[in-house]
Amino acid sequence: MRIKFLSIVAIAALMTSCSGEKPKTEVKEKAPVKKEVKAETKTEASTVDFIDDKGVGPVTSLELGELDTALAGKGKAAYKSNGCTACHKISKRFVGPALKGVTQRRSPEWIMNMIMDPEGMVANNEAARQLLAEYSAPMANQNVSEEDARAILEYFRTKN
């Protein structure tokens, strides 16, 4: 008798688990996330806007002459010693943008102002705010002097 009872319980349990029906639980599907993606079109006007933008900061005018290799060497050392390599690579996007060709995309003044005061640039410059929105990581202020920022700019000029 006991065996019949256990057999019936086992068969009932087996039938319940194999019925193919799953316990009914309410599952809410997530609404699809809409991402707004701005198509970047390179027109002559938009390139000129970025190049004419000097940013916000102490550097308001800078005339570049021929490449100064000695200053570029100092800039390479300053680039490394100020920790720039933690977020920037020369030829590829990383935490921050790739720096190859940056001197063709941004004015020398903008680059130096961004290096010296990234917080001030983000607060007061649309191009800097766009970069923050794109990379979702603010540039760290490394308290770079104007002299070192100029040397780093010269180093960037070697990477076009």
C-alpha contacts under 8 A as a table, 3 or more apart, distances in Angstrom:
res1	aa1	res2	aa2	distance
1	M	4	K	5.17
1	M	5	F	6.33
2	R	5	F	5.14
2	R	6	L	6.27
3	I	6	L	5.13
3	I	7	S	6.00
4	K	7	S	4.99
4	K	8	I	6.13
5	F	8	I	5.18
5	F	9	V	6.27
6	L	9	V	5.07
6	L	10	A	6.02
7	S	10	A	5.07
7	S	11	I	6.07
8	I	11	I	5.13
8	I	12	A	6.05
9	V	12	A	5.10
9	V	13	A	6.10
10	A	13	A	5.11
10	A	14	L	6.06
11	I	14	L	4.97
11	I	15	M	6.04
12	A	15	M	5.14
12	A	16	T	6.16
13	A	16	T	5.17
13	A	17	S	6.23
14	L	17	S	5.28
14	L	18	C	6.02
15	M	18	C	5.21
15	M	19	S	5.84
16	T	19	S	5.46
17	S	20	G	7.34
18	C	21	E	7.81
42	K	46	S	6.55
42	K	47	T	6.79
43	T	46	S	5.43
43	T	47	T	6.38
44	E	47	T	5.31
44	E	48	V	6.19
45	A	48	V	5.17
45	A	49	D	6.26
46	S	49	D	5.09
46	S	50	F	6.56
47	T	50	F	5.38
47	T	51	I	6.32
47	T	105	R	7.01
48	V	51	I	5.06
48	V	52	D	5.94
49	D	52	D	5.19
49	D	53	D	6.12
50	F	53	D	5.17
50	F	105	R	6.51
50	F	106	R	5.60
50	F	107	S	7.15
50	F	127	A	7.55
51	I	54	K	7.66
51	I	104	Q	7.52
51	I	105	R	6.10
51	I	106	R	4.73
51	I	107	S	4.68
52	D	106	R	7.79
52	D	107	S	6.31
53	D	106	R	7.36
53	D	107	S	6.43
53	D	110	W	6.52
54	K	59	V	7.86
54	K	60	T	6.50
54	K	61	S	7.90
54	K	107	S	5.98
54	K	108	P	7.45
54	K	109	E	4.95
54	K	110	W	4.40
54	K	113	N	7.99
55	G	109	E	6.78
55	G	110	W	4.56
55	G	113	N	6.40
55	G	114	M	7.52
55	G	121	M	6.60
55	G	125	N	6.04
56	V	59	V	7.87
56	V	60	T	7.98
56	V	110	W	7.40
56	V	113	N	6.42
56	V	120	G	7.10
56	V	121	M	5.78
56	V	124	N	6.63
56	V	125	N	6.62
57	G	60	T	7.15
57	G	113	N	5.31
57	G	117	D	7.31
57	G	120	G	7.57
57	G	121	M	7.55
58	P	113	N	6.89
59	V	62	L	7.23
59	V	109	E	5.43
59	V	110	W	7.87
59	V	112	M	6.98
59	V	113	N	6.24
60	T	109	E	6.13
61	S	109	E	6.38
62	L	108	P	6.74
62	L	109	E	6.29
67	L	72	A	7.91
67	L	154	E	7.07
67	L	157	R	7.39
67	L	158	T	7.86
68	D	71	L	5.38
68	D	72	A	6.16
68	D	154	E	7.03
69	T	72	A	4.83
69	T	73	G	6.13
69	T	154	E	7.93
70	A	73	G	5.11
70	A	74	K	6.52
71	L	74	K	5.05
71	L	75	G	6.11
71	L	151	A	5.36
71	L	154	E	6.41
71	L	155	Y	7.43
72	A	75	G	4.76
72	A	76	K	6.14
72	A	151	A	5.75
72	A	152	I	6.77
72	A	153	L	7.76
72	A	154	E	4.76
72	A	155	Y	4.07
72	A	156	F	7.77
72	A	157	R	7.94
72	A	158	T	7.41
73	G	76	K	5.10
73	G	77	A	6.46
73	G	151	A	7.86
73	G	155	Y	6.69
74	K	77	A	5.17
74	K	78	A	6.15
74	K	148	D	7.87
74	K	151	A	5.93
74	K	152	I	7.47
74	K	155	Y	7.83
75	G	78	A	4.93
75	G	79	Y	5.89
75	G	148	D	6.55
75	G	149	A	7.62
75	G	150	R	7.53
75	G	151	A	4.01
75	G	152	I	3.85
75	G	153	L	7.01
75	G	154	E	6.41
75	G	155	Y	5.06
76	K	79	Y	5.02
76	K	80	K	6.38
76	K	151	A	7.73
76	K	152	I	6.31
76	K	155	Y	5.62
77	A	80	K	5.25
77	A	81	S	6.03
78	A	81	S	5.01
78	A	82	N	5.81
78	A	148	D	6.31
78	A	151	A	7.51
78	A	152	I	6.52
79	Y	82	N	5.61
79	Y	83	G	6.72
79	Y	84	C	5.51
79	Y	85	T	7.11
79	Y	152	I	6.00
80	K	83	G	5.47
80	K	84	C	5.97
80	K	85	T	5.99
81	S	84	C	7.65
82	N	142	Q	6.36
82	N	144	V	7.46
83	G	86	A	5.67
83	G	87	C	7.96
83	G	142	Q	7.86
84	C	87	C	5.92
84	C	88	H	5.90
85	T	88	H	5.03
85	T	89	K	6.23
87	C	94	F	6.18
87	C	95	V	4.80
87	C	96	G	5.45
88	H	93	R	7.26
88	H	94	F	5.89
88	H	95	V	6.47
88	H	96	G	5.32
88	H	97	P	6.35
88	H	98	A	6.14
88	H	99	L	6.99
89	K	92	K	5.64
89	K	93	R	6.64
89	K	94	F	6.36
89	K	96	G	7.99
89	K	97	P	7.61
89	K	98	A	5.46
89	K	99	L	6.55
90	I	98	A	5.19
90	I	99	L	4.68
90	I	100	K	5.11
90	I	159	K	7.42
91	S	98	A	5.43
91	S	99	L	6.56
91	S	100	K	5.45
92	K	97	P	7.30
92	K	98	A	4.75
92	K	99	L	7.78
93	R	96	G	6.27
93	R	97	P	4.85
93	R	98	A	4.60
94	F	97	P	6.24
94	F	98	A	6.93
95	V	135	Y	6.87
95	V	137	A	7.06
96	G	135	Y	6.26
96	G	137	A	7.44
96	G	139	M	7.67
97	P	135	Y	7.73
98	A	102	V	7.84
99	L	102	V	5.21
99	L	156	F	7.04
99	L	159	K	7.55
100	K	156	F	7.15
100	K	159	K	5.09
100	K	160	N	5.48
101	G	104	Q	5.31
101	G	105	R	6.69
101	G	156	F	7.62
101	G	157	R	7.69
101	G	159	K	6.16
101	G	160	N	4.22
102	V	105	R	5.03
102	V	106	R	5.99
102	V	156	F	7.09
102	V	160	N	7.39
103	T	106	R	5.41
103	T	107	S	6.47
103	T	108	P	6.64
103	T	111	I	7.83
103	T	153	L	7.91
103	T	156	F	6.77
103	T	157	R	6.15
103	T	160	N	7.26
104	Q	107	S	7.57
104	Q	160	N	7.47
106	R	110	W	6.32
106	R	111	I	6.52
107	S	110	W	5.17
107	S	111	I	6.35
108	P	111	I	5.20
108	P	112	M	6.28
108	P	153	L	7.07
109	E	112	M	5.27
109	E	113	N	6.05
110	W	113	N	5.15
110	W	114	M	6.03
111	I	114	M	5.18
111	I	115	I	6.20
111	I	153	L	7.03
112	M	115	I	5.08
112	M	116	M	6.16
112	M	146	E	7.43
112	M	149	A	5.43
112	M	150	R	6.50
112	M	153	L	6.80
113	N	116	M	5.19
113	N	117	D	5.87
113	N	118	P	7.36
113	N	121	M	7.20
114	M	117	D	5.38
114	M	118	P	4.77
114	M	121	M	6.02
114	M	128	A	7.85
115	I	118	P	6.19
115	I	141	N	7.59
115	I	144	V	6.81
115	I	149	A	6.24
116	M	141	N	7.08
116	M	142	Q	7.57
116	M	143	N	6.22
116	M	144	V	5.25
116	M	145	S	6.62
116	M	146	E	6.86
116	M	149	A	6.68
117	D	120	G	5.42
117	D	121	M	6.29
117	D	141	N	6.32
117	D	143	N	7.57
118	P	121	M	5.03
118	P	122	V	6.16
118	P	128	A	7.98
118	P	138	P	7.82
118	P	139	M	6.00
118	P	140	A	7.00
118	P	141	N	6.03
119	E	122	V	5.21
119	E	123	A	6.15
119	E	138	P	7.99
119	E	139	M	7.76
119	E	141	N	7.24
120	G	123	A	5.07
120	G	124	N	6.06
120	G	125	N	8.00
121	M	124	N	5.21
121	M	125	N	5.16
121	M	128	A	5.90
121	M	129	R	7.79
122	V	125	N	5.60
122	V	126	E	7.24
122	V	128	A	4.92
122	V	129	R	4.91
122	V	132	L	7.46
123	A	129	R	7.34
125	N	128	A	5.44
125	N	129	R	6.38
126	E	129	R	5.01
126	E	130	Q	6.19
127	A	130	Q	5.07
127	A	131	L	6.38
128	A	131	L	5.12
128	A	132	L	6.34
129	R	132	L	5.06
129	R	133	A	6.20
130	Q	133	A	5.02
130	Q	134	E	6.13
131	L	134	E	5.02
131	L	135	Y	6.03
131	L	136	S	7.98
132	L	135	Y	5.30
132	L	136	S	5.28
132	L	137	A	6.03
132	L	138	P	5.78
132	L	139	M	7.98
133	A	136	S	5.29
135	Y	138	P	7.84
141	N	144	V	7.67
144	V	148	D	6.18
144	V	149	A	6.25
145	S	148	D	5.22
145	S	149	A	6.09
146	E	149	A	4.95
146	E	150	R	6.10
147	E	150	R	5.23
147	E	151	A	6.38
148	D	151	A	4.95
148	D	152	I	6.07
149	A	152	I	5.03
149	A	153	L	6.11
150	R	153	L	5.04
150	R	154	E	6.32
151	A	154	E	5.03
151	A	155	Y	6.32
152	I	155	Y	4.93
152	I	156	F	6.24
153	L	156	F	5.01
153	L	157	R	6.37
154	E	157	R	5.04
154	E	158	T	6.96
155	Y	158	T	5.42
155	Y	159	K	7.16
156	F	159	K	5.19
156	F	160	N	7.35
157	R	160	N	6.08
